[in-house]
Amino acid sequence: MVGRDFEGLRRFYGDAFGWQTQQFAPIPGYAMVRPGGEGGIGGGVGPAYDDGAGHATFYVEVADLDEALGKIEGLGGTTVMGPVDVVPGGLSIALFADPEGHLVGLFKP
């Protein structure tokens, strides 16, 4: 995840999902993300380059889509698509935009 206000993005995602970040010395302003829990994957949050446009490509597993969307909205994000069952009785997804407008997915197995 990169964006204009990368410090704000670090706080937003840390607060929304309990992610820990650690400064990555070789790249000024870039922080490695430690999502914690089993099966979590690492990533990073940092400054946008070139024209300053940010981008994101990931889905986050959550236990409750509505609860996660409510928390995200309270932190300045917006719901783009409410919960949808992809597999009836199984996988459900939702989409939100963070405070900079990055589109991010949520899924519940």
Short mmCIF file of the C-alpha atoms (twelve columns), coordinates in Angstrom:
data_MODEL
# 
_entry.id   MODEL 
# 
loop_
_atom_site.group_PDB 
_atom_site.id 
_atom_site.type_symbol 
_atom_site.label_atom_id 
_atom_site.label_alt_id 
_atom_site.label_comp_id 
_atom_site.label_asym_id 
_atom_site.label_seq_id 
_atom_site.Cartn_x 
_atom_site.Cartn_y 
_atom_site.Cartn_z 
_atom_site.pdbx_PDB_model_num 
ATOM 1   C CA . MET A 1   0.000   0.000   0.000  1 
ATOM 2   C CA . VAL A 2   1.447   3.325   -1.011 1 
ATOM 3   C CA . GLY A 3   -0.139  6.766   -0.822 1 
ATOM 4   C CA . ARG A 4   0.362   10.484  -0.284 1 
ATOM 5   C CA . ASP A 5   -0.256  10.343  3.485  1 
ATOM 6   C CA . PHE A 6   1.544   7.098   4.236  1 
ATOM 7   C CA . GLU A 7   1.756   7.859   7.970  1 
ATOM 8   C CA . GLY A 8   -2.028  8.299   8.008  1 
ATOM 9   C CA . LEU A 9   -2.418  5.018   6.117  1 
ATOM 10  C CA . ARG A 10  -0.170  3.247   8.630  1 
ATOM 11  C CA . ARG A 11  -2.389  4.483   11.468 1 
ATOM 12  C CA . PHE A 12  -5.629  3.696   9.597  1 
ATOM 13  C CA . TYR A 13  -4.708  0.063   8.850  1 
ATOM 14  C CA . GLY A 14  -3.080  -0.448  12.233 1 
ATOM 15  C CA . ASP A 15  -6.235  0.731   14.007 1 
ATOM 16  C CA . ALA A 16  -8.649  -1.052  11.656 1 
ATOM 17  C CA . PHE A 17  -7.015  -4.493  11.834 1 
ATOM 18  C CA . GLY A 18  -4.555  -4.395  14.748 1 
ATOM 19  C CA . TRP A 19  -1.556  -4.549  12.402 1 
ATOM 20  C CA . GLN A 20  1.872   -3.703  13.758 1 
ATOM 21  C CA . THR A 21  4.306   -1.763  11.566 1 
ATOM 22  C CA . GLN A 22  8.076   -1.482  11.713 1 
ATOM 23  C CA . GLN A 23  10.216  1.057   9.888  1 
ATOM 24  C CA . PHE A 24  12.106  -0.493  6.952  1 
ATOM 25  C CA . ALA A 25  15.428  1.388   7.005  1 
ATOM 26  C CA . PRO A 26  16.442  1.002   3.320  1 
ATOM 27  C CA . ILE A 27  13.362  2.941   2.106  1 
ATOM 28  C CA . PRO A 28  12.618  6.243   3.909  1 
ATOM 29  C CA . GLY A 29  9.071   6.317   5.236  1 
ATOM 30  C CA . TYR A 30  8.312   2.703   4.299  1 
ATOM 31  C CA . ALA A 31  7.098   0.394   7.048  1 
ATOM 32  C CA . MET A 32  6.769   -3.377  7.019  1 
ATOM 33  C CA . VAL A 33  3.370   -4.679  8.148  1 
ATOM 34  C CA . ARG A 34  3.079   -7.549  10.601 1 
ATOM 35  C CA . PRO A 35  -0.590  -8.580  10.574 1 
ATOM 36  C CA . GLY A 36  -0.177  -11.238 13.255 1 
ATOM 37  C CA . GLY A 37  -2.231  -14.364 13.702 1 
ATOM 38  C CA . GLU A 38  -1.900  -17.605 11.822 1 
ATOM 39  C CA . GLY A 39  -2.027  -17.436 8.053  1 
ATOM 40  C CA . GLY A 40  -1.519  -13.668 7.933  1 
ATOM 41  C CA . ILE A 41  0.753   -12.374 5.215  1 
ATOM 42  C CA . GLY A 42  3.174   -9.503  5.540  1 
ATOM 43  C CA . GLY A 43  3.213   -6.400  3.407  1 
ATOM 44  C CA . GLY A 44  4.131   -2.769  3.635  1 
ATOM 45  C CA . VAL A 45  2.873   0.818   3.730  1 
ATOM 46  C CA . GLY A 46  4.914   3.640   2.276  1 
ATOM 47  C CA . PRO A 47  5.060   6.835   0.278  1 
ATOM 48  C CA . ALA A 48  3.742   6.999   -3.284 1 
ATOM 49  C CA . TYR A 49  6.287   7.704   -5.979 1 
ATOM 50  C CA . ASP A 50  6.169   9.497   -9.328 1 
ATOM 51  C CA . ASP A 51  2.822   11.325  -9.578 1 
ATOM 52  C CA . GLY A 52  1.842   10.573  -5.974 1 
ATOM 53  C CA . ALA A 53  -1.026  8.259   -6.908 1 
ATOM 54  C CA . GLY A 54  -1.466  5.431   -4.435 1 
ATOM 55  C CA . HIS A 55  -2.566  1.884   -5.010 1 
ATOM 56  C CA . ALA A 56  -3.532  -1.215  -3.103 1 
ATOM 57  C CA . THR A 57  -4.214  -4.783  -4.015 1 
ATOM 58  C CA . PHE A 58  -5.296  -7.108  -1.260 1 
ATOM 59  C CA . TYR A 59  -8.173  -8.734  0.618  1 
ATOM 60  C CA . VAL A 60  -8.277  -8.966  4.391  1 
ATOM 61  C CA . GLU A 61  -9.918  -11.894 6.183  1 
ATOM 62  C CA . VAL A 62  -12.281 -10.809 8.960  1 
ATOM 63  C CA . ALA A 63  -14.671 -12.663 11.256 1 
ATOM 64  C CA . ASP A 64  -17.628 -10.312 10.652 1 
ATOM 65  C CA . LEU A 65  -17.954 -8.202  7.492  1 
ATOM 66  C CA . ASP A 66  -20.548 -5.776  8.869  1 
ATOM 67  C CA . GLU A 67  -18.566 -5.194  12.047 1 
ATOM 68  C CA . ALA A 68  -15.352 -4.578  10.077 1 
ATOM 69  C CA . LEU A 69  -17.111 -2.150  7.711  1 
ATOM 70  C CA . GLY A 70  -18.567 -0.266  10.674 1 
ATOM 71  C CA . LYS A 71  -15.146 0.108   12.257 1 
ATOM 72  C CA . ILE A 72  -13.619 1.176   8.934  1 
ATOM 73  C CA . GLU A 73  -16.294 3.841   8.438  1 
ATOM 74  C CA . GLY A 74  -15.637 5.116   11.968 1 
ATOM 75  C CA . LEU A 75  -11.973 5.523   11.016 1 
ATOM 76  C CA . GLY A 76  -12.716 7.542   7.879  1 
ATOM 77  C CA . GLY A 77  -13.128 4.781   5.283  1 
ATOM 78  C CA . THR A 78  -16.239 4.223   3.182  1 
ATOM 79  C CA . THR A 79  -18.176 1.118   2.207  1 
ATOM 80  C CA . VAL A 80  -18.090 0.574   -1.567 1 
ATOM 81  C CA . MET A 81  -19.934 -2.763  -1.637 1 
ATOM 82  C CA . GLY A 82  -21.702 -4.306  1.330  1 
ATOM 83  C CA . PRO A 83  -21.415 -8.013  2.131  1 
ATOM 84  C CA . VAL A 84  -22.183 -10.383 -0.746 1 
ATOM 85  C CA . ASP A 85  -22.278 -14.171 -0.577 1 
ATOM 86  C CA . VAL A 86  -19.941 -15.479 -3.280 1 
ATOM 87  C CA . VAL A 87  -20.611 -19.062 -2.226 1 
ATOM 88  C CA . PRO A 88  -23.990 -19.484 -0.499 1 
ATOM 89  C CA . GLY A 89  -23.360 -20.573 3.075  1 
ATOM 90  C CA . GLY A 90  -19.612 -20.048 2.540  1 
ATOM 91  C CA . LEU A 91  -17.328 -17.303 1.284  1 
ATOM 92  C CA . SER A 92  -18.620 -13.709 1.539  1 
ATOM 93  C CA . ILE A 93  -16.867 -10.532 0.412  1 
ATOM 94  C CA . ALA A 94  -17.222 -6.754  0.761  1 
ATOM 95  C CA . LEU A 95  -15.269 -3.767  -0.555 1 
ATOM 96  C CA . PHE A 96  -14.261 -0.502  1.078  1 
ATOM 97  C CA . ALA A 97  -12.234 2.577   0.236  1 
ATOM 98  C CA . ASP A 98  -9.673  3.822   2.737  1 
ATOM 99  C CA . PRO A 99  -9.340  7.562   3.520  1 
ATOM 100 C CA . GLU A 100 -7.269  8.099   0.328  1 
ATOM 101 C CA . GLY A 101 -9.719  6.184   -1.871 1 
ATOM 102 C CA . HIS A 102 -7.787  2.893   -2.254 1 
ATOM 103 C CA . LEU A 103 -10.188 0.036   -2.990 1 
ATOM 104 C CA . VAL A 104 -9.642  -2.892  -0.622 1 
ATOM 105 C CA . GLY A 105 -11.536 -6.147  -0.209 1 
ATOM 106 C CA . LEU A 106 -12.698 -8.001  2.869  1 
ATOM 107 C CA . PHE A 107 -13.576 -11.679 2.956  1 
ATOM 108 C CA . LYS A 108 -15.142 -14.029 5.450  1 
ATOM 109 C CA . PRO A 109 -14.675 -17.754 4.819  1 
# 
